Amino acid sequence: MDTTETPETAPARSESQTTLDRTTERSSGVSRRGFLQGAAGAAGVGAVLGVPAVAPRAAAAASVGPLSSTGREVEALQRRIDAALFQYDKPVVDLPDNGDDDRYASRLASFTKTMPHDALGIVDAAAYDAYLAALASGQGADFDAIPSGGARGLANPRAAFSYGTEGVDSHKVTMPAVHRFDSARQAAEAAELYWKALLRDVSFADYEGDATAQMAATDLTGFSDFTGPKDGGVVTPSLLFRGVAAGDAVGPYISQFLYRGIPYGNRTNRQIAFNPVAGQDFMTTVHDWLAIQNGAAPTAEIVFQDTARFIQNGRDLGEYVHRDYTYQAYLNASLIALAYGADALDPSPYSAALREGGFVTFGPAALWDLVARAAVNGLQVAWVHKWLVHRKLRPEAFGGRVHNMMTGAADYPIHPELFGSPALAETFTRTGTYLLPQAFAEGSPTHPSYPAGHAVIAGACVTVLKAVFNEDFVIPNPVVPTDNGRMLRGYQGDELTLGGEFDKLASNIAIGRNIAGVHWRADGDDGLVAGEAATLALLQDRLRMVVEDDASYQIRRFDGTTVRVTADDIVEL
């Protein structure tokens, strides 16, 4: 039988084939913008790139501005195609995983929450196979077919397949393969979480004089692969549970942007809240722990103090990130920083203008839109890695593995360094089990651990703030809470800069989730960097859509290097 394809019998070209056809000019040596501008009108652009031609107008509308209506139409189309091809040109990246999901037939190192488990918390094999099949197909019916262990469902896994119209595609942002279940780093991060739970009710300002904080610092120093901040190779109480960016180590633990009043329209909002009563820990019995792993709704609720106060300790911070909305902290930070005036802003195309000021572009309206847009762009990246790449177990599940080993119920390949930590004995003394105490009654959200969604949002939104504001601007009249937390007083100490406090804000939000017991340090530290990468691409797309051709952004990244972002490049300075 003759199987030669003719124009009449050939199958329709796939979207990927059509996309490739649209980029044939790559090797011509002509820039993308120059190539498009050389096309003869909108119909010409469509013909060359293979996109549907814009229908000709019966009569040209009157010109408004420097371009005729037809010229504007062509330019708008060119810029959209230009931006899409610019992002398409970015190379496909590896999305490495650590192999744990395939390494253990029992899936003991994988996220399995809401599926049925046995008495030791090991997932039902058929349920996990159905879960993998759903992730492979991306079909809603297949997700509905995953066996359930309780009332709670999975948190939006199909978002991992979604597309965006600004910035690089979410599948082109890479992350490191997260540390293995049996690694020394896993042991160190687990020990840090147990110490965080033990110290939830101790004020951050009291760490240096607190015996448990001193014990935690000494213990974490002894781990062979602890990646938190150190001073001369030593974890100190003042560095305990801080982030790794330079600004994180300067001044009070909590960022000024979680203390200062927020200018909000015709009022100023105080950042004071009703925080949880001390000593409340959840999922500290095997019965409660297993029910939550199966997907049961919690049977307990957080009890709150009668008097509101500012954030003082880990429990307060954990509750902030329990109830915040996606870009809340960064919208607030933008409002606070704008109130510092022009000196707090980076130069923009309008800094030297005599008769113009930025607003819709390079002004407050653009800033607020970018902060919100960056949050969702970052979440799309997070969801790809959570569901499709790493599928890392949550700390609460790991705590169950620790309990089973410590009680002799099972044997797992957990690195032995963890079992030398006094944090385990201290936890047993307080709760009667070796389970990791949770600050939230429901434990973690029902999506995998790595990276933390809060952290990726933080990295994404803080990168917007750094792009707009002068990171070296010194914050005037910094504050800290009074001893009872109900008022603010002046802070006397090292100068606090916008850049340093932006970094600290991002780390506070990320690490607040760790302190609550729902994330690992790597989820936060690596998540910040992934969010940063997503926003750098978003900023490039925005620069490709404005007429201020000399515009750029200068940003100090979380690793301390400084880059200049233009429409066409990201250059390290």
C-alpha positions as CSV (number, residue, x, y, z in Angstrom):
1,M,0.0,0.0,0.0
2,D,1.4,3.4,-0.9
3,T,1.7,5.5,2.3
4,T,3.2,8.5,0.7
5,E,1.6,11.6,2.0
6,T,0.1,14.2,-0.4
7,P,-1.1,17.6,0.5
8,E,-4.6,16.2,0.5
9,T,-3.8,13.2,2.8
10,A,-1.1,14.6,5.1
11,P,-2.2,15.0,8.7
12,A,-2.5,18.4,10.3
13,R,0.7,19.7,11.6
14,S,1.2,19.6,15.3
15,E,1.4,22.8,17.4
16,S,5.1,22.1,18.0
17,Q,5.8,21.7,14.3
18,T,4.0,25.0,13.5
19,T,6.0,26.7,16.2
20,L,9.2,25.5,14.7
21,D,8.1,26.7,11.3
22,R,7.7,30.2,12.8
23,T,11.3,30.4,13.9
24,T,13.1,29.5,10.6
25,E,14.7,32.9,10.5
26,R,16.9,32.0,13.5
27,S,19.9,31.2,11.4
28,S,19.6,34.2,9.1
29,G,21.6,36.5,11.3
30,V,18.8,39.0,11.5
31,S,17.6,40.1,14.9
32,R,14.0,39.0,15.9
33,R,12.8,42.6,16.0
34,G,14.5,43.6,12.8
35,F,13.2,40.5,11.1
36,L,9.6,41.3,12.1
37,Q,9.9,44.9,11.3
38,G,11.0,44.0,7.8
39,A,7.8,42.2,7.1
40,A,5.4,44.1,4.9
41,G,2.5,44.8,7.1
42,A,0.4,42.6,9.4
43,A,-0.4,40.2,6.6
44,G,3.3,40.0,5.8
45,V,4.2,39.1,9.3
46,G,1.6,36.3,9.4
47,A,2.7,34.9,6.0
48,V,6.4,34.8,7.0
49,L,5.8,33.3,10.5
50,G,2.9,31.0,9.6
51,V,0.4,32.6,11.9
52,P,-3.1,33.6,10.6
53,A,-2.9,36.9,8.7
54,V,-4.7,39.9,10.1
55,A,-7.7,40.8,8.0
56,P,-7.3,44.0,6.1
57,R,-9.5,46.9,7.3
58,A,-12.0,48.4,4.9
59,A,-10.7,51.9,5.8
60,A,-7.9,53.0,8.0
61,A,-9.0,54.7,11.2
62,A,-7.6,58.1,12.1
63,S,-4.1,58.2,13.4
64,V,-3.7,58.7,17.2
65,G,-0.1,59.2,18.3
66,P,3.0,58.5,16.2
67,L,1.6,55.5,14.4
68,S,-1.4,55.1,12.1
69,S,-4.0,52.6,13.3
70,T,-2.7,50.0,10.9
71,G,0.9,50.7,12.0
72,R,-0.1,50.3,15.6
73,E,-1.8,47.0,14.9
74,V,1.3,45.7,13.2
75,E,3.6,46.9,15.9
76,A,1.4,45.3,18.6
77,L,1.4,42.0,16.8
78,Q,5.2,42.2,16.2
79,R,5.9,42.8,19.8
80,R,3.8,39.9,21.0
81,I,5.4,37.5,18.5
82,D,8.8,39.0,19.4
83,A,8.3,38.3,23.1
84,A,7.0,34.8,22.5
85,L,10.0,33.9,20.3
86,F,12.4,35.5,22.7
87,Q,11.2,33.1,25.5
88,Y,11.0,30.2,23.1
89,D,14.7,30.7,22.2
90,K,15.7,30.1,25.8
91,P,17.1,26.5,26.0
92,V,15.2,23.6,27.3
93,V,16.7,22.7,30.7
94,D,17.2,19.6,32.7
95,L,14.7,19.1,35.6
96,P,16.7,16.6,37.7
97,D,15.3,14.6,40.6
98,N,17.1,12.7,43.3
99,G,15.7,9.3,42.3
100,D,13.9,8.7,45.6
101,D,10.5,8.3,44.0
102,D,11.8,5.2,42.1
103,R,14.4,4.1,44.7
104,Y,11.9,2.8,47.3
105,A,9.2,0.5,46.2
106,S,7.2,1.4,49.3
107,R,7.3,5.2,48.3
108,L,8.5,6.0,51.8
109,A,10.4,9.1,50.6
110,S,7.5,10.4,48.4
111,F,4.5,12.6,49.0
112,T,1.5,10.4,49.6
113,K,-0.9,12.5,51.7
114,T,-4.7,12.0,51.2
115,M,-4.1,8.4,49.9
116,P,-4.8,5.3,52.0
117,H,-1.9,4.2,54.2
118,D,-1.2,1.1,56.3
119,A,-0.7,1.3,60.1
120,L,2.9,2.5,59.7
121,G,2.0,5.3,57.3
122,I,3.1,3.5,54.1
123,V,0.9,4.3,51.1
124,D,-1.3,1.8,49.4
125,A,0.6,0.7,46.2
126,A,-2.4,0.8,43.9
127,A,-3.3,4.3,45.0
128,Y,0.1,5.6,44.3
129,D,0.2,3.9,40.9
130,A,-3.1,5.6,40.1
131,Y,-1.6,8.9,41.2
132,L,1.4,8.5,38.9
133,A,-1.0,7.5,36.0
134,A,-2.9,10.7,36.6
135,L,0.2,12.8,36.6
136,A,1.3,11.2,33.3
137,S,-2.1,11.8,31.6
138,G,-3.0,15.2,33.1
139,Q,-6.7,14.3,32.8
140,G,-9.2,15.2,35.5
141,A,-10.9,11.9,35.3
142,D,-7.7,10.1,36.2
143,F,-7.2,12.3,39.2
144,D,-10.7,11.6,40.3
145,A,-9.9,7.9,40.1
146,I,-7.1,8.0,42.7
147,P,-8.2,6.1,45.8
148,S,-8.8,8.4,48.7
149,G,-8.0,7.8,52.4
150,G,-10.1,10.7,53.7
151,A,-12.1,13.8,52.9
152,R,-9.3,16.1,51.7
153,G,-8.3,16.2,48.1
154,L,-5.0,17.0,46.3
155,A,-4.2,20.7,45.8
156,N,-4.5,21.6,42.1
157,P,-2.0,19.2,40.5
158,R,-3.1,20.0,37.0
159,A,-1.8,23.6,37.5
160,A,1.6,22.0,36.8
161,F,0.5,21.7,33.1
162,S,-0.7,25.3,32.8
163,Y,0.8,27.9,30.5
164,G,1.6,31.6,31.0
165,T,1.7,34.5,28.6
166,E,4.5,36.5,30.3
167,G,8.0,35.3,31.2
168,V,9.6,32.0,30.5
169,D,7.5,28.8,30.4
170,S,7.3,27.2,33.9
171,H,8.9,24.0,32.6
172,K,12.1,26.0,31.7
173,V,13.0,27.0,35.2
174,T,15.3,24.4,36.7
175,M,16.1,23.5,40.3
176,P,18.6,21.3,42.0
177,A,17.7,17.7,42.6
178,V,16.6,17.9,46.3
179,H,18.6,16.0,48.9
180,R,18.0,12.3,49.2
181,F,16.0,10.7,52.0
182,D,19.1,8.8,53.3
183,S,21.4,11.8,53.1
184,A,23.3,13.6,55.9
185,R,21.6,16.8,54.7
186,Q,18.2,15.3,55.2
187,A,19.2,14.4,58.8
188,A,20.4,17.9,59.4
189,E,17.3,19.5,58.1
190,A,15.1,17.2,60.1
191,A,17.0,18.0,63.3
192,E,16.6,21.7,62.6
193,L,12.8,21.2,62.3
194,Y,12.6,19.4,65.6
195,W,14.5,22.3,67.2
196,K,12.2,24.8,65.5
197,A,9.2,23.0,67.0
198,L,10.8,23.0,70.5
199,L,11.5,26.8,70.2
200,R,8.2,28.0,68.8
201,D,7.3,29.9,71.9
202,V,10.6,31.5,72.6
203,S,10.9,35.1,71.4
204,F,13.5,35.5,68.6
205,A,15.0,38.4,70.7
206,D,15.7,35.9,73.5
207,Y,17.6,33.2,71.6
208,E,21.0,34.3,72.7
209,G,20.1,33.8,76.4
210,D,17.9,30.7,76.0
211,A,19.3,27.3,77.0
212,T,17.3,25.4,74.4
213,A,18.4,27.8,71.6
214,Q,22.0,27.4,72.7
215,M,21.6,23.6,72.7
216,A,20.1,23.7,69.2
217,A,22.9,25.9,67.8
218,T,25.6,23.5,69.3
219,D,23.7,20.4,67.9
220,L,23.3,21.9,64.4
221,T,27.0,22.9,64.2
222,G,27.9,19.2,64.6
223,F,26.0,18.0,61.5
224,S,28.2,17.3,58.5
225,D,25.9,18.8,56.0
226,F,23.9,21.6,57.6
227,T,23.5,24.5,55.1
228,G,22.1,27.2,57.4
229,P,24.1,30.3,58.1
230,K,27.2,30.0,60.3
231,D,29.8,32.3,61.8
232,G,33.3,30.8,61.3
233,G,31.8,27.4,60.8
234,V,29.7,27.6,63.9
235,V,25.9,28.0,64.2
236,T,25.3,30.7,66.9
237,P,22.0,31.4,68.7
238,S,21.8,34.8,66.9
239,L,22.0,33.0,63.5
240,L,19.6,30.2,64.5
241,F,16.9,29.6,61.9
242,R,17.9,32.6,59.7
243,G,18.0,32.7,55.9
244,V,21.2,32.6,53.9
245,A,21.1,35.9,52.1
246,A,23.4,38.6,53.4
247,G,20.7,40.8,54.8
248,D,19.2,38.0,56.8
249,A,22.0,38.1,59.4
250,V,21.7,41.9,60.1
251,G,19.5,43.3,62.8
252,P,16.3,41.8,64.3
253,Y,15.1,38.4,63.1
254,I,11.8,39.8,61.7
255,S,11.9,42.1,58.7
256,Q,10.8,45.7,59.2
257,F,8.1,45.0,56.5
258,L,6.3,42.8,59.0
259,Y,6.3,45.5,61.7
260,R,5.8,48.9,60.1
261,G,2.4,50.5,59.6
262,I,1.0,50.0,56.1
263,P,-0.2,53.1,54.3
264,Y,-3.5,51.8,52.9
265,G,-5.6,54.4,51.2
266,N,-6.7,57.0,53.7
267,R,-5.6,55.0,56.7
268,T,-2.5,53.2,58.2
269,N,-3.0,49.5,59.1
270,R,-1.1,48.2,62.1
271,Q,0.5,44.8,61.7
272,I,-0.8,43.5,64.9
273,A,-2.8,40.3,65.2
274,F,-4.3,37.7,67.6
275,N,-1.7,35.0,67.7
276,P,-2.0,31.4,69.0
277,V,-1.8,30.5,72.6
278,A,1.6,29.0,73.5
279,G,2.1,25.3,73.7
280,Q,-0.3,24.1,71.0
281,D,1.2,21.3,69.0
282,F,-0.8,19.0,66.7
283,M,-0.4,15.5,65.3
284,T,1.7,14.3,68.2
285,T,-0.2,11.0,68.6
286,V,0.1,8.2,66.1
287,H,-3.7,8.1,65.7
288,D,-4.0,11.8,64.8
289,W,-0.9,11.6,62.6
290,L,-2.1,8.6,60.6
291,A,-5.6,10.1,60.1
292,I,-4.1,13.3,58.7
293,Q,-1.8,11.3,56.3
294,N,-4.9,9.5,55.0
295,G,-6.6,12.8,54.3
296,A,-8.9,13.2,57.3
297,A,-10.0,16.7,58.3
298,P,-8.4,17.8,61.6
299,T,-10.5,17.4,64.8
300,A,-8.8,20.2,66.7
301,E,-8.6,23.9,66.2
302,I,-6.0,26.6,67.1
303,V,-6.9,28.6,70.2
304,F,-5.9,32.3,70.1
305,Q,-4.7,34.8,72.7
306,D,-7.2,37.4,74.0
307,T,-4.8,40.3,73.3
308,A,-3.3,41.1,69.9
309,R,0.4,41.6,69.5
310,F,3.2,41.9,66.9
311,I,5.1,38.9,65.7
312,Q,7.6,37.8,68.5
313,N,8.3,34.1,68.0
314,G,8.1,31.2,65.7
315,R,4.5,30.4,66.6
316,D,3.4,33.9,65.7
317,L,5.3,33.8,62.4
318,G,3.9,30.4,61.6
319,E,0.4,31.7,62.0
320,Y,1.1,34.7,59.8
321,V,2.1,32.4,56.9
322,H,-0.8,30.1,57.8
323,R,-3.5,32.7,56.9
324,D,-1.7,35.1,54.5
325,Y,-2.8,35.4,50.8
326,T,-0.2,34.9,48.0
327,Y,1.4,38.3,47.6
328,Q,0.1,40.0,50.8
329,A,3.5,40.6,52.4
330,Y,5.0,42.1,49.2
331,L,2.1,44.4,48.4
332,N,2.4,45.6,52.0
333,A,6.1,46.1,51.6
334,S,5.7,48.0,48.4
335,L,3.2,50.4,50.1
336,I,5.6,50.9,53.1
337,A,8.6,51.5,50.9
338,L,6.8,53.9,48.6
339,A,6.1,56.1,51.6
340,Y,9.9,56.6,52.0
341,G,9.8,58.9,48.9
342,A,11.9,59.3,45.8
343,D,15.2,58.5,47.4
344,A,14.0,55.0,48.1
345,L,13.4,54.3,44.4
346,D,15.9,53.1,41.7
347,P,16.4,55.3,38.7
348,S,13.8,54.9,36.0
349,P,13.3,56.3,32.5
350,Y,11.4,59.2,34.2
351,S,13.9,60.1,36.9
352,A,15.4,62.9,34.8
353,A,12.2,63.8,32.9
354,L,11.1,67.4,33.2
355,R,7.4,67.1,32.5
356,E,6.6,63.4,33.0
357,G,6.4,60.9,35.8
358,G,5.9,57.2,35.8
359,F,2.6,55.6,36.8
360,V,1.2,53.1,34.3
361,T,4.7,52.3,33.3
362,F,7.6,52.6,35.7
363,G,5.3,53.8,38.5
364,P,3.1,52.5,41.3
365,A,0.4,51.0,39.1
366,A,3.1,49.0,37.2
367,L,4.7,47.9,40.5
368,W,1.5,46.6,42.1
369,D,0.6,44.7,38.9
370,L,4.0,43.1,38.8
371,V,3.9,42.0,42.4
372,A,0.7,40.2,41.8
373,R,1.7,38.8,38.5
374,A,5.0,37.5,39.8
375,A,3.2,35.5,42.5
376,V,1.3,33.3,40.0
377,N,4.2,33.0,37.7
378,G,6.3,31.7,40.6
379,L,3.5,29.3,41.7
380,Q,3.4,27.8,38.2
381,V,7.1,27.0,38.5
382,A,6.6,25.6,42.0
383,W,3.8,23.3,40.9
384,V,5.9,21.8,38.0
385,H,8.6,20.8,40.4
386,K,6.3,19.7,43.2
387,W,4.1,17.3,41.2
388,L,6.1,16.4,38.1
389,V,9.7,16.2,39.2
390,H,10.4,15.8,42.9
391,R,7.2,14.6,44.8
392,K,9.1,15.0,48.0
393,L,7.5,13.9,51.3
394,R,6.5,16.5,53.8
395,P,8.3,16.8,57.2
396,E,5.3,15.4,59.0
397,A,5.6,12.2,57.1
398,F,9.3,12.0,57.8
399,G,8.5,12.4,61.5
400,G,6.4,9.3,61.2
401,R,9.4,7.4,59.8
402,V,11.5,8.7,62.7
403,H,8.9,7.6,65.3
404,N,8.7,4.1,63.7
405,M,12.4,3.7,63.9
406,M,12.8,5.0,67.4
407,T,10.1,2.7,68.7
408,G,11.4,-0.3,66.8
409,A,8.3,-0.6,64.6
410,A,10.3,-0.4,61.3
411,D,13.7,0.2,59.9
412,Y,14.4,2.9,57.2
413,P,17.6,4.2,55.6
414,I,17.6,7.5,57.6
415,H,21.1,8.9,58.1
416,P,22.4,8.0,61.6
417,E,23.5,11.6,62.4
418,L,19.9,12.4,63.2
419,F,19.7,9.9,66.0
420,G,22.5,11.6,67.9
421,S,20.5,14.8,68.1
422,P,19.1,15.6,71.6
423,A,16.1,17.2,69.8
424,L,14.5,13.8,69.5
425,A,14.7,13.0,73.2
426,E,13.4,16.6,74.1
427,T,10.5,16.1,71.7
428,F,9.6,12.7,73.3
429,T,9.8,14.3,76.8
430,R,7.2,17.0,75.7
431,T,4.8,14.9,73.6
432,G,5.4,11.2,74.4
433,T,6.2,10.4,70.7
434,Y,9.0,11.1,68.2
435,L,6.5,12.6,65.7
436,L,7.4,16.1,64.5
437,P,5.0,18.5,66.3
438,Q,2.9,20.6,63.9
439,A,1.8,24.2,64.4
440,F,-1.3,23.7,62.2
441,A,-4.0,21.2,63.1
442,E,-4.2,20.0,59.5
443,G,-0.5,19.7,59.1
444,S,0.9,20.5,55.6
445,P,-1.2,21.4,52.5
446,T,-2.0,18.5,50.2
447,H,0.7,19.0,47.7
448,P,4.4,17.9,47.7
449,S,7.1,19.6,49.7
450,Y,9.8,20.8,47.3
451,P,9.9,23.7,46.6
452,A,7.8,25.7,49.0
453,G,5.1,27.7,47.3
454,H,5.4,30.4,49.8
455,A,9.2,30.6,49.2
456,V,8.8,30.7,45.4
457,I,6.3,33.5,45.7
458,A,8.6,35.3,48.1
459,G,11.6,35.0,45.7
460,A,9.4,36.1,42.8
461,C,7.8,39.1,44.5
462,V,10.8,40.3,46.3
463,T,12.7,40.4,43.0
464,V,10.1,42.8,41.7
465,L,10.7,45.0,44.8
466,K,14.4,45.0,44.3
467,A,13.9,45.9,40.7
468,V,12.0,49.0,41.6
469,F,13.5,50.2,44.9
470,N,17.0,51.3,45.8
471,E,18.4,48.4,47.8
472,D,21.0,50.5,49.5
473,F,18.5,53.0,50.9
474,V,18.7,53.0,54.7
475,I,15.4,52.6,56.5
476,P,14.7,55.5,58.8
477,N,13.6,54.9,62.4
478,P,13.5,51.1,62.5
479,V,11.4,49.4,65.1
480,V,11.0,46.2,67.2
481,P,8.2,45.1,69.5
482,T,8.2,45.9,73.2
483,D,8.7,42.9,75.6
484,N,4.9,42.2,75.7
485,G,4.6,42.6,71.9
486,R,1.8,45.0,72.1
487,M,3.6,48.1,71.0
488,L,6.6,49.1,68.9
489,R,9.8,50.9,70.1
490,G,12.8,52.2,68.3
491,Y,15.6,49.8,67.3
492,Q,19.2,50.7,68.0
493,G,21.7,48.7,66.1
494,D,23.2,48.1,62.6
495,E,21.7,50.1,59.8
496,L,18.9,48.3,58.0
497,T,18.6,48.7,54.2
498,L,15.7,48.1,51.9
499,G,17.6,45.3,50.1
500,G,18.5,43.6,53.3
501,E,15.0,43.8,54.7
502,F,13.5,42.6,51.4
503,D,15.8,39.5,51.6
504,K,14.8,39.1,55.3
505,L,11.1,39.4,54.4
506,A,11.5,36.6,51.8
507,S,13.3,34.4,54.3
508,N,10.8,35.1,57.1
509,I,7.9,34.0,55.0
510,A,9.7,30.9,53.7
511,I,11.2,29.9,57.1
512,G,7.9,30.6,58.9
513,R,6.5,27.6,57.0
514,N,9.5,25.5,58.2
515,I,8.9,26.6,61.8
516,A,5.3,25.5,61.5
517,G,6.6,22.1,60.5
518,V,5.3,21.9,57.0
519,H,8.5,22.5,54.9
520,W,12.3,21.7,54.8
521,R,15.1,24.3,54.7
522,A,15.9,23.4,51.1
523,D,12.2,24.0,50.1
524,G,12.7,27.6,51.2
525,D,16.3,28.4,50.2
526,D,16.0,26.8,46.7
527,G,12.4,28.0,46.3
528,L,13.6,31.7,46.7
529,V,16.0,31.2,43.8
530,A,13.4,29.6,41.6
531,G,11.0,32.4,42.1
532,E,13.8,34.9,41.4
533,A,14.5,33.2,38.1
534,A,10.9,33.3,37.1
535,T,10.7,37.0,37.8
536,L,13.8,37.9,35.9
537,A,12.2,36.5,32.8
538,L,8.9,38.3,33.6
539,L,10.7,41.6,33.8
540,Q,12.4,41.0,30.5
541,D,9.0,40.5,28.9
542,R,7.7,43.7,30.5
543,L,10.7,45.6,29.1
544,R,9.9,44.3,25.6
545,M,6.4,45.8,25.8
546,V,7.2,49.4,26.7
547,V,8.2,52.3,24.5
548,E,10.9,53.5,27.0
549,D,13.6,51.8,25.1
550,D,16.4,52.7,27.5
551,A,14.7,51.1,30.5
552,S,16.5,48.4,32.6
553,Y,16.4,47.0,36.1
554,Q,19.3,46.4,38.5
555,I,18.9,43.7,41.1
556,R,21.0,42.2,43.8
557,R,20.2,38.5,43.8
558,F,19.9,36.2,46.8
559,D,23.4,34.9,46.2
560,G,24.8,38.4,46.5
561,T,25.7,39.0,42.8
562,T,24.2,42.0,41.0
563,V,22.6,41.8,37.6
564,R,21.3,44.3,35.1
565,V,18.1,43.1,33.3
566,T,17.3,44.5,29.9
567,A,14.8,43.4,27.3
568,D,17.4,41.3,25.6
569,D,19.9,40.2,28.3
570,I,20.7,39.6,32.0
571,V,24.2,40.7,32.6
572,E,26.2,40.2,35.8
573,L,27.8,43.4,37.0
